[in-house]
Amino acid sequence: MMTKVFSLSTGKKRAIKVIWDIFSLICAALLAFIIRYGLSDLRVGTAELMHIGSSVLFTLAFMAAIGHYRQVIRYMSIGAFSHILLGVVFFAITLFALRYPLNSFVPNSVPFIAAFLAAIFIGGPRALIFTTSQLQNYQLREKCVIFGATNSGRNLASILKQSGDLLPVAFIDDKKQYHGTQVLGIPVMGRDSIPQLVEKYDIKKVLLAVNNSNIERRKELITELEPYALELLSVPNLSDIVSGKHKIDELREIKIDELLGRAPVPPINELLSTNITNKVVMVTGAGGSIGSELCRQISLLKPAKLVFFELSEFNLYQIENELQKLHPDLEMVAILASIQDGELVRRAMKEHSVQTVYHAAAYKHVPMVEQNVPAGIRNNIYGTANVALIAAECGLEKFVLVSTDKAVRPTNIMGATKRFAELFVQGIAELNEETDYAIVRFGNVLGSSGSVVPLFTRQIKAGGPITVTHPDITRFFMTIPEAALLVIQAGAMGKDGEVFVLDMGDSVKIVDLAKKMAHIMGFSIKSDNNPDGDLEIKFSGLRPGEKLYEELLIDDADTKTEHPKIMGADETKVPFSDVLMLMDQLNEALFSKDESLAKTLLIDAPLAYTPAQH
C-alpha cells in the first residue's frame, strides 16, 4: 500500500497531506476540549467550532508559507520536523488569540493540550512513514565500506547516505587514533575488521577515498586490499573534483594498471622535444594502442603538424576526432593508407615535409600472424622497409622503429618479422648519414588491443571462465602512457640504428594477473581450497608460436643511457647486403605462394628464430 501511495503524483500526495493535517488539527482541538471538560460536560458550540475552523485555516496557511507541504516525507530532515513544531505552536497561538474577536469560550489549557495532540497526530504518521521508508531503504541498498575517514571519505559518505544504491556501514582507516570513533554516525574500524564486516553485511565493495596518496602508496594499498576479493572503486582525482569535471560520488573502477604500474620517472624534457617541438611528425599505425598514445603525447609537445598514417578507418577517425577536440589549434592530417603502399608513404612524407617518423604500424597478434604468414611478412618486413627507405629518400631527420620483446630469439612469425625489420633498419642506418635511425624494444602494454587485460575483463564480467594458456607463462607489462613517453625519449637518443630497451620491471605470471584482476573486480577464484569461488581459471595450452617467457636482449648485454629506464642494447648487426638478399628470396617465395619456403627462409636467416613446438 505504501508503495502505491509513493507512486502517486506530487499533487495527489500533497492533497493527502493537507487533508490529514486538517483532520489532525480538528481532532486535536476537539479532543483537547474533551480532556478539559469530559464528555458529560462538553462545552463546544457554534462559536467554538468557528474558532477551531478559523485556527485550522490560519495554521494551514502558515504551514504552507513556511514550506511544510514541499517536504518529501520519505526524505524528511530535522528541518521538516521543526516545521511541524512551528505549525502546532502557531495553532496554539491562534486558539488563544481568536477567543476574543470570535467571543468563544476556550480555557487556557485547551491550546496547550491541542498543540501537544496536534504534534502527535501530524508528526507521528510522518515519522512512522519516514522510519519505515528508511528501514526499507537500508535493507534494499547495497552495503559498502569506505577506505579513508578523512575529508574525501566523509564527503562521500554524506552524499551516499542521502541517496544512491550504496550505503556505507563503516569507515576503514589505518590511523589507530580513529578506531572506535564514529564519523557521521558511521563507525571507524581497522583493516582487520574487513572479514567481519563482509560476513555481517555481505560487503562486496570497498570505496577508496584516498586520492591524494602518491602512486607507490596507492599501489601498496590496492595490493593489500586485493586478496579480500572485494570490488575496489575509487573517488575521482581531487583536481577533477575541484574543477567540477567530476563529482566525488562518481566512482570509477580500479584498473589493473594501478596494481602493476609504477611511479613514473620524470621525463627528460630535452629528449621529449628534440624531434617533435615545432617539427612535422608522422606516426604510422596512428590508431593502434601504442600509435594513438604516441599521438596524444606528441600533440602535447607542440609539433608544427601531426600526420596520422593508419589503415583502419575507425581507428583513424577515433584518434583524429579525440585530438581535434583537445588541440583545436594543432594542424592535423589524417591519411587512410597501408604502409605497404610505397607511393602513398612517399607522397605523405614529401607533401607534408615530414621531419620525424614514429613507425608503430605492424601486425602484432601472435596467433593471427602465425595463421597468416604472407600478410605478416609483407606488412612487418616490407612495410617497414618502405617507410625506412622513403624516410632516407626524403631526407627525414629521425626514424624510430617501435619493436617488441618478441623479436628476441623469436618462436613465432610475428617476432621473426619484427626482428627482420630491426635488421633492415640497422642496415639502412649504416648507409644513410642524413637520417638518424633508432629502434625501441619493449614488452606488453597493459590494456592494448588483443592483450590479456581486456580479454580477462570481458571474461570476468561474463562470469568466467578465465582462460590462461599455461600456469607458468610470464610476461613483462608496462602502461601505455609510460611506454609512449619512453619511446619518444629513447628515439631521441638513437642515431645509427641503435636498439634501445625499455626497463619493463619484473615479469608477471599471467595466472597471477588473472587472479588479481578478478579480485579487484569483486570476484573470488575457484580452487581446491575455495570450491565455492565465483570464477574458474581454465588452462587452454600454449597457442601456436607462443613461448612461456619473453626476453628483451639477444646478447644479454646492455649499456646505461642518460635515462634510468632506457638501456642501450649492444647487439650484433647483419650486413645490409645479406638482409637485402634475404628479402629478395622471401619476395620470390611470396610471389610463388610458397608459404613453407618463406618459413624456412626465416628459420635459416640470422634471426635466432626457432618455431615453438607445442
C-alpha positions in Angstrom: 0.0 0.0 0.0 2.8 2.4 0.9 4.4 1.8 -2.5 1.2 2.7 -4.2 1.0 5.9 -2.2 4.6 6.8 -3.1 3.8 6.3 -6.7 1.0 8.9 -6.7 1.6 12.2 -8.4 3.0 15.1 -6.3 -0.3 16.9 -6.4 -2.2 14.0 -5.0 0.3 13.3 -2.3 0.2 17.0 -1.3 -3.6 16.9 -1.1 -3.5 13.8 1.1 -1.1 15.6 3.5 -3.3 18.7 3.6 -6.5 16.6 4.3 -4.7 14.7 7.0 -3.4 17.8 8.7 -6.9 19.4 8.7 -8.3 16.2 10.2 -5.5 16.1 12.8 -5.9 19.7 13.9 -9.7 19.5 14.2 -9.4 16.2 16.2 -6.6 17.6 18.4 -8.8 20.7 19.3 -11.9 18.6 19.9 -10.0 16.1 22.0 -8.5 18.9 24.0 -12.0 20.1 24.9 -13.0 16.6 25.8 -9.9 16.1 28.0 -10.6 19.5 29.7 -14.3 19.1 30.3 -15.1 15.4 29.8 -17.9 14.1 27.6 -20.7 14.7 30.1 -19.9 18.4 30.4 -18.6 19.2 27.0 -19.0 22.9 26.0 -18.5 23.2 22.3 -21.0 25.4 20.5 -21.1 27.2 17.2 -18.7 29.9 18.3 -16.1 27.3 19.4 -16.5 25.3 16.2 -15.9 28.5 14.2 -13.0 29.3 16.4 -11.4 25.8 15.8 -12.1 26.1 12.0 -10.5 29.5 11.8 -7.4 28.4 13.7 -7.1 25.3 11.4 -7.3 27.5 8.2 -4.7 30.0 9.6 -2.4 27.2 10.6 -2.6 25.5 7.2 -1.8 28.8 5.5 1.1 29.3 7.9 2.5 25.8 7.3 2.2 26.2 3.6 4.0 29.5 3.7 7.0 28.0 5.6 7.3 25.2 3.0 5.8 22.4 5.1 4.0 20.8 2.2 7.0 20.9 -0.1 8.7 18.3 2.1 9.0 14.7 0.8 8.1 12.5 3.8 10.5 9.6 2.8 13.4 12.0 2.9 12.5 14.3 5.7 15.2 16.1 7.7 15.3 17.7 11.1 14.2 20.9 9.5 11.0 19.2 8.3 10.1 18.3 11.9 10.8 21.8 13.0 8.2 23.0 10.6 5.7 20.7 12.3 6.7 22.2 15.7 6.3 25.7 14.4 2.9 24.8 12.9 1.5 23.4 16.2 2.8 26.4 18.2 1.1 28.7 15.7 -2.1 26.6 16.1 -1.9 27.1 19.9 -1.4 30.9 19.4 -4.4 31.2 17.1 -6.5 29.3 19.6 -5.5 31.8 22.2 -5.8 34.9 20.0 -9.2 34.2 18.3 -11.1 33.8 21.6 -11.9 37.5 21.9 -12.9 38.5 18.3 -15.0 35.3 17.9 -16.3 35.6 21.5 -15.8 31.9 22.1 -15.1 30.1 25.3 -11.7 28.4 25.2 -10.0 27.7 28.5 -6.2 28.4 28.8 -5.4 24.7 29.0 -7.1 23.8 25.7 -4.5 25.4 23.3 -1.6 23.6 25.1 -3.4 20.3 25.0 -4.4 20.8 21.4 -0.9 21.7 20.3 0.5 18.6 22.0 -2.0 16.3 20.4 -1.6 18.0 17.0 2.1 17.4 17.1 1.5 13.7 17.7 -1.3 13.4 15.1 0.7 15.3 12.4 4.2 14.3 13.2 3.5 10.7 14.3 2.4 9.2 10.9 5.1 11.2 9.1 7.8 9.8 11.5 6.4 6.3 11.0 6.4 6.6 7.2 9.9 8.1 7.3 11.2 5.4 9.6 9.6 2.6 7.6 10.9 4.0 4.4 14.4 4.4 5.7 14.4 0.9 7.1 13.2 -0.5 3.8 15.8 1.7 2.1 18.5 0.4 4.4 17.6 -3.2 3.7 17.4 -2.8 -0.1 20.6 -0.7 -0.6 23.9 -2.5 -1.1 26.3 -2.1 1.9 29.8 -1.0 1.4 32.8 0.3 3.3 34.8 3.4 2.7 38.6 3.3 3.0 39.7 6.6 4.4 37.9 8.6 7.1 39.4 12.0 6.1 37.6 14.7 4.2 37.1 12.8 0.9 35.7 9.8 2.8 33.4 12.0 4.9 32.1 13.9 1.9 31.5 10.7 0.0 29.7 9.1 3.0 27.5 12.1 3.5 26.4 12.0 -0.2 25.9 8.2 -0.3 23.8 8.3 2.9 21.3 10.7 1.3 20.8 8.8 -1.9 22.3 6.2 -4.2 22.5 2.5 -4.4 25.4 2.2 -2.0 25.1 2.6 1.8 28.4 2.9 3.8 28.3 0.9 7.0 31.8 1.5 8.2 35.0 3.5 7.5 38.3 1.6 7.3 41.3 3.7 8.2 44.9 2.8 9.1 45.1 5.6 11.7 44.7 3.9 15.0 43.5 7.2 16.7 40.3 7.0 14.7 39.5 3.4 15.6 36.4 3.1 17.9 35.1 6.5 17.0 32.2 7.4 14.7 32.1 9.8 11.8 28.6 10.9 10.6 27.2 8.1 12.8 29.4 5.5 10.9 32.0 3.5 12.9 35.6 3.8 12.0 37.5 0.5 12.1 40.9 -1.0 11.3 41.6 -3.1 8.2 41.5 -6.3 10.2 37.7 -5.7 10.6 37.0 -6.2 6.9 36.3 -10.0 7.2 33.8 -9.5 10.0 32.1 -6.6 8.0 31.9 -8.8 4.9 30.2 -11.6 6.9 27.9 -9.3 8.8 26.7 -7.0 5.9 27.6 -9.1 2.9 30.0 -6.4 1.7 31.1 -6.6 -1.9 32.6 -3.2 -2.5 35.3 -1.1 -1.0 35.3 2.6 -1.9 38.8 4.2 -1.9 38.7 7.8 -0.7 42.4 8.3 -0.6 43.0 10.1 -3.9 45.8 12.3 -2.5 48.2 9.4 -1.8 51.2 9.0 -4.1 51.4 6.3 -6.7 53.5 3.9 -4.7 51.3 4.2 -1.6 48.2 3.8 -3.7 49.7 0.7 -5.4 50.6 -0.7 -2.0 47.1 -0.1 -0.7 45.5 -1.8 -3.7 47.9 -4.7 -3.3 47.0 -5.1 0.3 43.2 -5.0 -0.4 43.3 -7.2 -3.5 43.3 -10.6 -1.7 39.9 -9.8 0.0 38.3 -10.3 -3.4 36.1 -7.2 -3.0 35.4 -4.8 -5.8 37.5 -1.8 -5.5 36.1 1.6 -6.6 37.8 4.9 -6.3 36.6 8.5 -6.0 37.8 10.8 -8.8 41.1 12.7 -8.6 41.0 15.7 -6.3 41.8 18.1 -9.2 38.8 16.8 -11.2 36.5 17.3 -8.2 37.8 20.8 -7.6 37.5 21.8 -11.3 33.9 20.4 -11.4 34.8 17.8 -14.0 33.6 15.0 -11.7 31.6 14.7 -8.5 33.0 12.9 -5.6 30.4 10.1 -5.8 31.2 9.4 -9.5 33.1 6.3 -8.6 35.4 4.6 -11.1 36.7 1.0 -11.3 40.3 0.4 -10.2 42.4 -0.5 -13.3 45.0 -3.2 -13.3 47.5 -0.5 -14.3 47.2 0.9 -10.8 48.2 -2.5 -9.3 51.0 -3.3 -11.7 52.1 0.2 -12.6 54.9 2.0 -11.0 55.8 5.6 -10.2 56.8 7.4 -13.4 60.4 8.6 -13.8 60.3 12.4 -14.6 60.9 12.7 -18.4 64.0 14.5 -19.7 62.4 17.4 -21.4 65.1 17.9 -23.9 64.7 14.3 -25.2 60.9 14.8 -25.4 61.1 18.0 -27.5 64.2 17.3 -29.7 62.3 15.5 -32.6 58.8 16.9 -32.0 58.5 20.6 -30.9 58.0 22.8 -34.0 58.5 19.9 -36.3 56.3 17.9 -38.7 55.8 14.5 -37.1 54.2 11.4 -38.7 53.0 8.3 -36.8 52.3 5.1 -38.7 49.8 2.9 -37.1 48.4 6.1 -35.5 45.2 4.5 -34.4 46.7 1.5 -32.6 47.3 1.1 -28.9 50.9 2.5 -29.0 50.4 4.7 -32.0 47.4 6.5 -30.6 49.2 7.1 -27.3 52.3 8.4 -29.2 49.9 10.9 -31.0 48.5 12.0 -27.6 51.9 12.6 -26.1 53.3 14.2 -29.3 50.3 16.6 -29.5 51.2 17.9 -26.0 54.8 18.8 -27.2 53.6 21.4 -29.8 54.6 19.9 -33.1 54.2 22.1 -36.2 52.0 19.5 -37.8 50.9 15.9 -36.8 50.3 13.4 -39.6 48.2 10.3 -38.8 49.0 7.3 -41.1 46.6 4.5 -40.4 45.0 1.6 -42.3 41.9 1.2 -40.1 39.2 3.9 -40.9 37.6 3.5 -37.5 40.8 3.9 -35.5 41.9 6.8 -37.7 38.6 8.6 -37.1 38.8 7.9 -33.3 42.3 9.4 -32.7 41.8 12.4 -35.1 38.4 13.3 -33.5 39.8 13.0 -30.0 42.8 15.2 -30.6 41.0 17.8 -32.6 38.8 18.4 -29.6 41.8 18.6 -27.3 44.1 20.6 -29.6 42.0 22.7 -32.0 44.9 24.9 -33.0 47.2 22.0 -33.9 47.3 21.2 -37.7 46.5 17.6 -38.2 46.4 15.4 -41.3 44.7 12.0 -41.4 45.9 9.6 -44.1 44.0 6.4 -44.6 46.5 4.0 -46.2 48.8 1.0 -45.8 52.5 1.2 -45.2 52.8 -1.4 -48.0 51.8 1.3 -50.4 55.2 2.9 -51.1 53.8 5.6 -53.3 51.3 6.9 -50.7 54.0 6.8 -48.0 56.3 8.8 -50.3 53.6 11.3 -51.1 52.7 11.8 -47.4 56.3 12.5 -46.4 57.0 14.9 -49.3 53.7 16.7 -49.4 53.8 17.5 -45.7 57.6 17.9 -45.4 57.7 15.3 -42.6 60.8 15.6 -40.4 60.2 12.8 -37.8 58.5 9.4 -38.2 57.5 7.0 -35.4 56.8 3.7 -37.1 54.3 1.8 -34.9 52.3 0.1 -37.7 52.6 -3.7 -37.5 50.7 -6.9 -37.4 51.3 -7.9 -33.8 48.8 -10.6 -32.7 50.9 -13.7 -32.5 48.3 -16.4 -33.3 46.8 -14.3 -36.1 50.1 -13.7 -37.8 51.0 -17.3 -37.3 48.0 -18.2 -39.4 48.6 -15.5 -42.0 52.3 -15.8 -42.7 52.4 -13.9 -46.0 50.4 -10.9 -44.6 52.8 -10.8 -41.6 55.9 -10.8 -43.8 54.5 -8.2 -46.2 53.4 -5.8 -43.5 56.1 -6.2 -40.8 59.1 -6.6 -43.1 58.3 -4.9 -46.5 56.0 -2.3 -44.9 58.8 -1.3 -42.5 61.3 -1.3 -45.4 59.1 1.0 -47.3 58.8 3.6 -44.6 62.5 3.4 -43.6 63.8 3.7 -47.2 61.4 6.5 -48.1 62.5 8.3 -44.9 66.1 8.3 -46.2 65.0 9.2 -49.7 63.0 12.3 -48.4 65.9 13.3 -46.0 63.9 12.9 -42.8 65.7 13.9 -39.6 64.6 10.9 -37.5 63.1 7.5 -38.0 62.0 5.5 -34.8 61.0 1.9 -35.2 58.7 0.6 -32.4 59.7 -3.0 -31.8 58.9 -5.8 -29.4 60.4 -8.2 -26.9 59.0 -11.0 -29.2 61.8 -10.1 -31.6 64.3 -11.5 -29.2 65.1 -15.2 -30.0 61.6 -15.4 -31.6 59.5 -18.5 -31.5 56.8 -17.2 -33.8 56.3 -15.5 -37.2 55.4 -12.1 -35.7 58.6 -12.0 -33.6 60.7 -13.2 -36.6 59.3 -10.5 -38.9 59.9 -7.8 -36.3 63.5 -8.9 -35.7 63.9 -8.9 -39.5 62.6 -5.3 -39.5 65.1 -4.4 -36.9 68.0 -5.8 -39.0 66.7 -3.8 -42.1 66.6 -0.5 -40.1 70.1 -1.2 -38.7 71.4 -1.9 -42.2 70.0 1.2 -43.8 71.1 3.4 -40.9 74.8 2.5 -41.8 74.3 3.6 -45.3 72.5 6.9 -44.6 74.0 9.7 -42.7 71.3 12.3 -43.2 68.5 10.4 -41.3 69.0 9.2 -37.7 67.5 5.7 -37.1 66.6 4.3 -33.8 64.9 1.1 -32.6 63.0 0.9 -29.3 62.1 -2.5 -28.0 59.7 -3.3 -25.1 57.2 -5.9 -23.8 53.4 -6.0 -23.4 51.5 -2.8 -22.6 48.5 -3.0 -20.2 45.2 -2.7 -21.9 46.4 -2.7 -25.6 44.1 -4.3 -28.1 44.4 -8.0 -28.1 46.3 -8.2 -24.8 45.1 -10.4 -21.9 43.8 -7.4 -19.9 40.7 -6.6 -22.0 40.2 -10.3 -22.6 40.2 -11.1 -18.9 38.0 -8.1 -18.2 35.3 -9.4 -20.6 35.6 -13.0 -19.3 35.3 -11.8 -15.6 32.3 -9.6 -16.4 30.7 -12.5 -18.2 31.1 -14.8 -15.2 34.1 -16.7 -16.4 35.8 -19.0 -17.0 39.1 -17.1 -17.3 41.3 -18.7 -19.9 45.1 -18.8 -19.4 47.3 -20.6 -21.8 49.7 -22.1 -19.3 50.1 -22.0 -15.4 53.8 -20.9 -15.8 53.6 -18.4 -18.6 55.0 -14.9 -17.7 55.1 -11.6 -19.5 56.6 -8.1 -18.9 54.0 -5.3 -18.6 54.1 -1.5 -18.9 51.4 1.1 -19.0 50.7 2.6 -22.4 51.4 6.2 -21.4 54.7 5.2 -19.8 55.7 3.2 -22.9 54.9 6.0 -25.3 56.9 8.6 -23.3 59.9 6.3 -23.1 59.7 5.5 -26.8 59.9 9.3 -27.6 62.9 9.8 -25.3 64.7 6.6 -26.4 64.1 7.6 -30.1 65.7 11.0 -29.5 68.9 9.2 -28.3 69.3 6.9 -31.3 71.3 7.8 -34.4 72.9 4.8 -36.1 70.3 2.2 -35.8 70.9 1.5 -32.1 68.5 -0.7 -30.3 67.1 0.7 -27.0 65.3 -1.5 -24.5 62.8 -0.1 -22.0 63.1 -1.2 -18.4 59.9 -3.3 -18.0 60.4 -4.1 -14.4 59.7 -7.6 -13.1 57.9 -10.2 -15.3 54.4 -11.1 -14.2 52.8 -14.6 -14.1 49.7 -14.4 -16.2 47.7 -16.6 -13.9 48.5 -14.3 -11.0 47.4 -11.3 -13.2 44.1 -13.1 -13.8 43.5 -13.7 -10.1 44.4 -10.1 -9.2 42.0 -8.7 -11.9 39.2 -10.9 -10.6 39.8 -9.9 -7.0 39.8 -6.1 -7.6 36.6 -6.6 -9.6 35.0 -8.3 -6.6 35.2 -12.0 -7.6 36.9 -14.9 -5.9 38.6 -17.8 -7.7 37.5 -21.4 -7.5 40.2 -23.7 -6.2 40.6 -26.8 -4.2 40.8 -24.6 -1.1 37.8 -22.5 -2.2 35.4 -24.7 -4.1 32.6 -22.1 -3.8 34.6 -19.3 -5.6 32.9 -17.2 -8.2 35.2 -17.8 -11.2 37.1 -20.7 -12.6 40.5 -20.4 -14.3 41.0 -22.8 -17.2 44.3 -23.6 -18.9 43.9 -23.8 -22.7 47.5 -24.7 -23.7 50.1 -22.5 -25.4 49.0 -21.1 -28.7 50.9 -21.5 -32.0 54.2 -19.6 -31.7 53.8 -18.7 -28.1 56.5 -19.2 -25.5 56.5 -19.3 -21.8 58.5 -16.2 -21.2 59.8 -13.2 -23.1 63.2 -11.6 -23.2 64.4 -8.1 -24.1 68.0 -8.7 -25.0 69.5 -11.0 -27.6 73.2 -10.9 -26.5 72.5 -10.3 -22.8 74.5 -7.1 -22.9 73.2 -3.6 -22.3 74.6 -0.2 -21.7 73.3 2.6 -19.5 71.9 5.8 -21.0 71.1 9.2 -19.6 67.6 7.9 -18.8 67.4 5.4 -15.9 64.5 3.4 -17.6 66.2 3.1 -21.0 69.0 0.8 -21.8 71.1 0.6 -25.0 71.3 -3.0 -26.4 74.8 -4.0 -27.7 73.8 -6.5 -30.3 75.4 -7.9 -33.4 74.4 -6.4 -36.8 74.0 -8.2 -40.1 75.5 -6.8 -43.3 72.8 -4.9 -45.2 73.6 -6.8 -48.4 72.7 -10.1 -46.7 69.4 -8.5 -45.5 68.5 -7.4 -49.0 69.4 -10.8 -50.4 67.1 -12.5 -47.9 64.3 -10.0 -48.8 64.6 -11.0 -52.5 64.4 -14.6 -51.6 61.4 -14.0 -49.3 59.7 -12.0 -52.1 60.2 -14.9 -54.6 58.6 -17.3 -52.0 55.6 -15.0 -51.5 55.2 -14.4 -55.3 55.1 -18.1 -55.8 52.8 -18.6 -52.8 55.2 -20.9 -51.2 54.5 -20.3 -47.5 56.6 -23.3 -46.4 59.7 -21.8 -48.2 59.0 -18.4 -46.6 59.0 -20.0 -43.2 62.2 -21.9 -43.9 63.9 -18.8 -45.1 63.0 -17.1 -41.8 64.3 -20.0 -39.8 67.6 -20.1 -41.7 68.0 -16.3 -41.5 70.2 -14.8 -38.8 67.2 -14.1 -36.6 67.7 -16.8 -34.0 64.1 -17.9 -34.9 63.2 -21.3 -33.6 59.5 -22.1 -34.1 57.8 -23.2 -30.9 56.8 -26.8 -30.6 53.6 -27.5 -28.7 
